[in-house]
């Protein structure tokens, strides 16, 4: 099984493995974000042969999505030889549900200056297994393997991977596969019981200074709630080699 099955040139049928955490009859948005990254890369490769790399993925979540067929579309907003801005949408029944703007940039050899001061987290083998389904229902959360070091409510480091492919029978890049896990960050270290306070995110922006490798994706995550109904989940993301970028998600906090 997979999270999606292709049923047309730009249409994909969601499977039960995308079942949401807030409502199990709706899609968890995480796999849909990966699907849009996959659509952007497929469009890029159909148009050009220089394999621009993704530096930023900025998603706006416009609404909920039923577990059904979704449609994707991609257009170039700002073309360029070395940098381009691409916009993609994912929708259902004629209604856009997710909007993505992605910056694609020319790769180059900067290995001699490759460095970051962002701290590493404990490797997955050194973290205890954590069953996220003790907090969250839904097919997507059930499909993910999680290792976690909890510091306090709203503060943790954790690793996530999934045995399921993003799209059945299709080769998907490690970036798109990782993008399909990014949104799990808002939920792996809850500040309050989600049965008492809802805190869904309405966006997600990932900045990457290197492309992810391996099947594990690591998060060093902090959740903050403000006094007037807003919140923020911020993460440094990791692969087996160390930090690779950051993710931010703005939350609507609803007691």
C-alpha positions, 0 to 999 in steps of 0.5 A: 500500500501507499498514501496515494495511487495515481488515477490520472495525469494529475489526479491521485486517490488517497488511501486510508493511510492518510487518515487525519489526526483531528478527524479520521475521515479527513486527510492528514495534510502531511502526505498531501504536502509531500505529493505537491513536492513530488508534483513540483519535481516532476514538472521541473524534470519535464521542463529542464535537465539541470535538476535545480534543487529545492531550497524552500517549500512554503505551504498555505493550508486553505481547507480540509480534504476528504479521503478521496481523489485530489488534483494537482497543478503546477505553474512557473511564477518566476522563470530563470536559468539559475533560480525559479519560483514555482507555484503548485496547488492541490484541490478536491472537487474544484476547490483548492485545499493547499497552495505551495510556493517553492524556490528552486535553485542551481546546485553548486560545489560548496563542500569546502564551506559546508558547516552549521552551528545548529546542534545535533540530536541523539541518533534514532538508535539511541532514542526510545520507541514512542507510540504516537497513536496513544495521543493521536488517532488516524491512519497517517499517525499509525503508519509512522514509526517514531523514536522520541526524547521528551524534554517537557510538554511542547519540547522534544527531539524525535525521529520519524520514518514510514515504510509506505511509499508516497505514491504507489508504483512511482519513484519519489525523491527523498525530498518529496518523501521527507516533505510528506512527513514534515507536518507530523512535527505539530503533534509529536510533543503536545503542550496540552491534551488535544482532546481539550485544546485544538491547535491545527496549523494553517501553514508550513514553511521549510527552508533547506540548506541541504537535501535529506538523505536516508529513511529517518527524518529527525526533528528538534521541536518547540511548541509555543502558545501565545495569550490570544489564540495563536501558536507556533511549532518550530523545528530544526530538521535532521537526517543521519548527517545532522541538521538540514534545515528548519520548519515553522508552522503557525497554529490556531489555538482553540480551547 
